[in-house]
Amino acid sequence: MDQKAFVLLIAVTGLLAPAVPPATDVVDFTIVGRVQFSVPGDWPVIANKSTGEKTVFAFQIPNPADKDTSDSSNLSIIASDLKTSKDKDSFQSQARGTDPSAQEKQLVDGWGCSTFSAVQHSTQTQYVIWDCRRIVADCGVSVRIAWPHLPKNPPDYDKQMETVLAKFLTGIVPFNGMPKSGVLRHPVN
């Protein structure tokens, strides 16, 4: 094959290849035009629901160790509209963790977090669970991350996931831009 034909083949192949975003892309989400957060572009949305009072997003966090298992690392965010002072007081006074063994932990300034372990009954896999809460732009924001202890996880997987959570929490901010469709994909700088 001559050089021109080869270059043409490569160019055509590149044009016909599906447009898959690189793993370095992030996706921005806006909740009720007041709260914004971002996730890596390779995190699939596994659930989302929105009402006038509450918005929920759940994402699966890719982990090669969970391939061919029913276990997965995941993160969810719930934003509730806090219309009155009573709503805000109620949100702040709610129990931080849903498990009696939950321990308060400091991870990111301004966020109240607790952590506990639980066993997934169907697989008997132990999970680490973190629950974090904060008021952002008159919305009560609750974040939960859960990840399984799997034999193929790297030795520092717990630390990696705590870093993922800290970065996510730091990126939840009041939305100050122009209204957009709710989702925007862009490359990481």
N, C-alpha and C positions, 0 to 999 in steps of 0.2 A: 504494500500500500504506500503510495507516495505521501509526502509530507502535507500537501494541501488537502488531500482526501482525509487524512488523519485528523487535521485541525478541524475540518468541516464536521467530521463524525463527532468529535468531542463537543463542538459548539451545539450541534443539533441535540445530542444527548443531554447536555446541560439545559437546553430549552424545554425538553420533554420531561425532564425529571420533575416529580411533584415538588411543590413549594413547601418544604418542611422547615419551620423556623429552627434556627440553631438553638442549642440548649442554653445559650447565654441570653436569649430573649427573656424579657419579663412581661407580664401582663398586669396592667393597672386596672383595678376595680373601683368604682365609686358607689357608695351606698347612700341613698336618699339625698344625693347632692351635697352631703356634709362630711362624709368620712371616705378617705381613700387609702388603699393598700395595694401592694404588688406581690405577685408570686412568680417564681420561675416559669418560663413558657412550657417546660416539660412536666408540670404538675397537672394531671387531668382533674377537671371538675367532676366530682362524683355525686354532688347534690347541690341544688340551689333552690331557694324558695323565698319569695318576697311578698309581704303584705304591707298595708299602710303602717303597721306597728312594728314589724320585725323583718329583718333580712338575714338569711342563712346561706353561707357558702361552705362547702366541704371539698377538700382536695386530697388526692392521694400523693404521697411523697415517694418518688421513685427510690427503690432500694433493691439492688441486684440480689441480695440475700433472701428476699421473699419470693423470688421466681419459683413457680410450681408449688406454692403454698397458698392457703386461703388467708394468711396473715398479711397485713400491710401497715406501713407507717402512714398516718393521715393527720390532717390539720383542719379544724373547722373554726369559723368566725360567725358570731351572731351579733348583730347590731339592733338594739331596740330603741325606738324613739322615746325619749324622756321629755314629755311635754310640760310637766309641772315640777315644782320643787319636791312635792310628795313623791313623784316618780323617781327623781334623783335620789332622795333619801332611801326609798325602798330598794333601789338597785344597790346602793352602797352598803346597806345593812344585810343583804342576802348573804347566806353562807358562801364562802369562797369555793370550797370543795364539796363534792357530792359524796365523798367517802369519809367515814369517821376517822380513818387512819391518815388522812391528808395532812401534810406538814407544810406550814407557811415557808416559802422560799423567796429570797430577793434575787431577781434576775435582771430586770431593767427598771430604772428609776421611773416612778409614777405608776407602775403596774403592780397590783396585788396578785401574787401567784401562790399556788399550792401544788403539791405533787404527791402522788401515791402510786402503788403498784396494784394491778388486778390481773386475774387469770381469765383469759378468753375461754369460756366453758366448752365451746365446740371443738377447740383444738388443744386445750390445756396449755396454751402458750402464755407466758407471763408478759404483760405490757407495762411500760412506764407511762404515766399519764400526768400531764401538767394542765392546770386550769389557771387562766389569768384574766383579770378584769380591770376595766378603767372606763371613765367617762371621757368621750371625745366628741366635741362639737354637739353637745346635748344629746348624745347617743350613748346608751350603756353598751359597751363592747366587751364581749366575752370570747376568749380564744381557748380552744382545747387542742392539744397535740398529744398523740398516742403513738407509741412505737413498740414493736415486739422485740423480745430478746430471742434472737434466732441464732443457731449454731454458726451460720455463715456471716453474721454481722462482723464488721471490723472490731478490734478490741476497744477502740475509742468511740464506738457508735453512740453511746449515751451522750458523750461530750459533743459530738457532731450535731446531734439533734437539739441539744440545749442551745447551741450556737445558731441553728436554723430558727428556733423559736425566738431567741433574743433579736435576731435580725428582723424577723417578721414583725415583732411587737414594736420595734423602733420605727418601722416603716408605716405604721398605722397613724395617719395624721388627718387633721381637718382638711377638707377639700377646699382649695382657694382658687381653682382655675375656672376656665370656661366650662359650662355644662357640656358633657359629651355623652355618648351612648351608654356609658357605664363600663365599657371594657376598651382598653387601648393596649395594643402590643407594640413594644419598642425594644431595640437592642440595649444591652447594658453598656454603659460607658466604660 
